[in-house]
């Protein structure tokens, strides 16, 4: 099956594209997009991969579901399109960067600038029906994205995985911690952040310290 994804990923994922679950997933997504308003736009579903080539991956951030409001989702977890108001989790991410790395709070919530530096912004589920959070879960996306995480773990070295919140932390079982770094904390959502589980995790400066240790260019957060 031909999937519109950056060519660097195809040798590693082509076997997934041929599996029955993925064919069923494609059929499901086509039906949903044909019958309902869904996000992100079809051409942006694989943006996480298209902005960040396989061999360029330095950091992986795992989200759960795309934003389900109009104009928000752009195929990158926690990211919104240019000019869109920042959702609460993204606000808290930027506040932590401000406190941790001394970067001023940005106007744009479009995180493609991170992706182009080697940050894979991967949602576990890559599509959603408008105004219905979780509506495309358990249709095969999680099987695919788990395979992506496992493939990065197996085929790459010295990648930093940022696992925020209980859902993302479950993915640690897919990661070889003898080859990679895993940083965990609470989720940046207000519910978690306001209880003290997010702010002060210093994941952004810690990530850059690790990248320097691996002789890689730090991320300009």
C-alpha positions as CSV (number, residue, x, y, z in Angstrom):
1,X,0.0,0.0,0.0
2,X,1.4,3.4,-1.0
3,X,1.2,5.8,1.9
4,X,2.0,9.5,1.6
5,X,4.8,9.7,4.1
6,X,8.4,11.0,3.9
7,X,10.5,8.6,1.9
8,X,13.1,8.2,4.8
9,X,10.4,6.3,6.8
10,X,9.3,3.9,4.1
11,X,12.0,1.3,4.4
12,X,11.3,1.0,8.2
13,X,7.5,1.1,8.0
14,X,6.6,-0.5,4.7
15,X,5.9,-3.8,6.4
16,X,3.3,-2.1,8.6
17,X,1.5,-0.6,5.6
18,X,1.0,-4.1,4.2
19,X,-0.6,-5.6,7.3
20,X,-4.4,-6.2,7.4
21,X,-4.9,-3.9,10.4
22,X,-3.4,-0.9,8.5
23,X,-5.5,-1.6,5.4
24,X,-8.6,-1.6,7.7
25,X,-7.4,1.6,9.3
26,X,-7.1,3.3,5.9
27,X,-10.6,2.2,5.0
28,X,-11.9,3.5,8.3
29,X,-10.2,6.9,7.9
30,X,-11.4,7.3,4.4
31,X,-15.0,6.6,5.5
32,X,-14.7,9.1,8.4
33,X,-13.2,11.9,6.3
34,X,-15.9,11.2,3.6
35,X,-18.8,11.3,6.1
36,X,-17.7,13.7,8.8
37,X,-15.5,16.7,9.4
38,X,-12.2,15.3,10.7
39,X,-8.8,16.7,11.7
40,X,-6.1,17.2,10.8
41,X,-6.6,17.8,7.0
42,X,-5.9,14.7,5.1
43,X,-2.6,16.0,3.6
44,X,-1.3,16.8,7.2
45,X,-2.0,13.4,8.8
46,X,1.6,12.3,8.6
47,X,3.2,15.7,9.2
48,X,5.1,14.4,12.2
49,X,7.0,12.2,9.8
50,X,7.2,14.6,6.9
51,X,8.8,17.3,9.0
52,X,11.2,15.0,10.7
53,X,13.1,12.4,8.6
54,X,13.8,9.0,10.2
55,X,17.6,9.6,10.6
56,X,17.1,13.1,11.9
57,X,15.1,12.0,15.0
58,X,16.8,13.2,18.2
59,X,13.8,13.6,20.5
60,X,10.3,12.0,20.6
61,X,7.4,13.6,22.3
62,X,4.3,11.4,22.5
63,X,0.7,12.8,22.6
64,X,-2.6,11.0,22.7
65,X,-5.0,12.5,20.3
66,X,-5.1,15.4,17.8
67,X,-7.0,18.6,18.8
68,X,-10.6,18.3,17.7
69,X,-11.5,22.0,17.2
70,X,-11.6,23.7,13.9
71,X,-8.2,24.9,12.6
72,X,-6.2,23.5,15.5
73,X,-4.6,20.2,14.5
74,X,-1.7,20.2,12.1
75,X,-0.4,16.7,12.4
76,X,2.1,17.4,15.2
77,X,1.2,16.6,18.9
78,X,0.6,19.6,21.1
79,X,1.0,21.9,18.1
80,X,-1.6,24.2,16.5
81,X,-1.6,26.1,13.3
82,X,-0.3,29.7,12.9
83,X,-2.7,32.2,14.4
84,X,-4.7,29.8,16.5
85,X,-5.1,30.4,20.2
86,X,-2.9,28.2,22.3
87,X,-4.7,25.3,24.1
88,X,-4.1,25.0,27.9
89,X,-1.5,22.2,27.6
90,X,0.5,24.1,25.1
91,X,0.4,27.2,27.3
92,X,1.9,25.2,30.1
93,X,4.6,23.8,27.8
94,X,5.6,27.3,26.8
95,X,5.5,28.5,30.4
96,X,7.9,25.6,31.4
97,X,10.2,26.5,28.6
98,X,10.2,30.1,29.7
99,X,11.1,29.1,33.2
100,X,13.5,26.3,32.3
101,X,15.3,27.5,29.2
102,X,14.8,31.3,29.5
103,X,13.0,31.5,26.2
104,X,10.3,34.2,25.8
105,X,6.7,33.0,25.4
106,X,6.2,32.7,21.6
107,X,3.4,34.1,19.6
108,X,3.0,31.0,17.4
109,X,1.8,27.6,18.6
110,X,3.0,25.9,15.5
111,X,5.7,23.5,16.6
112,X,6.9,22.6,13.1
113,X,10.0,24.6,14.1
114,X,10.8,21.9,16.6
115,X,10.0,19.1,14.2
116,X,12.5,20.5,11.6
117,X,15.2,20.3,14.3
118,X,14.7,16.5,14.9
119,X,11.8,16.4,17.4
120,X,9.2,13.8,16.4
121,X,5.9,15.1,17.6
122,X,3.9,11.9,17.6
123,X,0.3,11.5,18.6
124,X,-0.7,7.9,19.4
125,X,-3.8,8.4,17.3
126,X,-3.3,10.5,14.2
127,X,-6.8,11.5,13.3
128,X,-10.0,12.6,15.1
129,X,-13.6,13.5,14.3
130,X,-14.5,17.2,14.9
131,X,-15.6,17.9,18.5
132,X,-15.3,14.2,19.5
133,X,-12.1,13.6,21.4
134,X,-10.9,10.0,21.1
135,X,-13.3,9.2,18.3
136,X,-10.6,7.5,16.2
137,X,-8.9,5.6,19.0
138,X,-8.7,1.8,18.9
139,X,-9.1,1.6,15.1
140,X,-5.5,0.7,14.4
141,X,-3.6,4.0,14.8
142,X,-2.1,2.9,18.2
143,X,-0.8,-0.3,16.7
144,X,0.9,1.7,14.0
145,X,2.4,4.4,16.3
146,X,3.6,1.7,18.8
147,X,5.4,0.1,15.8
148,X,7.0,3.5,15.0
149,X,8.2,3.9,18.6
150,X,9.6,0.4,18.7
151,X,11.3,0.9,15.3
152,X,13.0,4.1,16.5
153,X,14.1,2.2,19.6
154,X,15.5,-0.7,17.6
155,X,17.1,1.0,14.7
156,X,18.4,4.2,16.3
157,X,20.6,5.2,19.2
158,X,20.7,7.9,21.8
159,X,17.1,9.2,21.2
160,X,15.5,11.1,24.0
161,X,11.9,10.1,24.7
162,X,9.7,12.6,26.6
163,X,6.8,10.8,28.2
164,X,4.3,13.2,29.8
165,X,1.3,11.8,31.7
166,X,0.1,8.3,32.4
167,X,-0.8,7.4,28.8
168,X,2.5,8.3,27.3
169,X,4.4,6.6,30.2
170,X,2.8,3.3,29.1
171,X,5.0,3.5,26.0
172,X,8.1,2.9,28.0
173,X,7.7,-0.8,27.4
174,X,8.5,-0.2,23.7
175,X,11.8,1.6,24.4
176,X,15.2,0.0,25.0
177,X,16.5,2.1,27.9
178,X,20.0,0.8,27.5
179,X,20.2,2.7,24.2
180,X,18.0,5.7,24.8
181,X,17.1,8.2,27.4
182,X,13.5,8.4,28.8
183,X,12.3,11.5,30.8
184,X,8.9,11.3,32.4
185,X,6.7,13.8,34.2
186,X,3.0,14.6,34.7
187,X,1.0,15.9,31.7
188,X,1.1,19.6,30.9
189,X,-2.7,19.8,31.0
190,X,-4.0,22.2,33.7
191,X,-5.4,19.3,35.8
192,X,-1.9,17.7,36.2
193,X,0.1,20.9,36.1
194,X,-1.9,22.6,38.8
195,X,-1.3,19.7,41.1
196,X,2.5,20.1,40.7
197,X,3.2,17.3,38.3
198,X,4.4,19.3,35.3
199,X,6.1,22.6,36.2
200,X,9.7,22.3,37.2
201,X,10.4,19.1,35.3
202,X,13.1,20.9,33.3
203,X,12.7,18.5,30.4
204,X,13.8,21.1,27.9
205,X,17.1,22.0,29.4
206,X,17.7,18.3,30.4
207,X,17.1,17.3,26.8
208,X,19.6,19.8,25.5
209,X,22.2,18.7,28.1
210,X,21.8,15.1,26.9
211,X,22.0,16.1,23.2
212,X,25.3,17.9,23.9
213,X,26.6,14.8,25.6
214,X,25.7,12.8,22.5
215,X,27.5,15.4,20.3
216,X,24.2,16.5,18.8
217,X,22.9,20.0,18.2
218,X,20.6,21.2,21.0
219,X,17.0,22.1,20.2
220,X,16.1,25.8,19.9
221,X,12.9,25.5,21.9
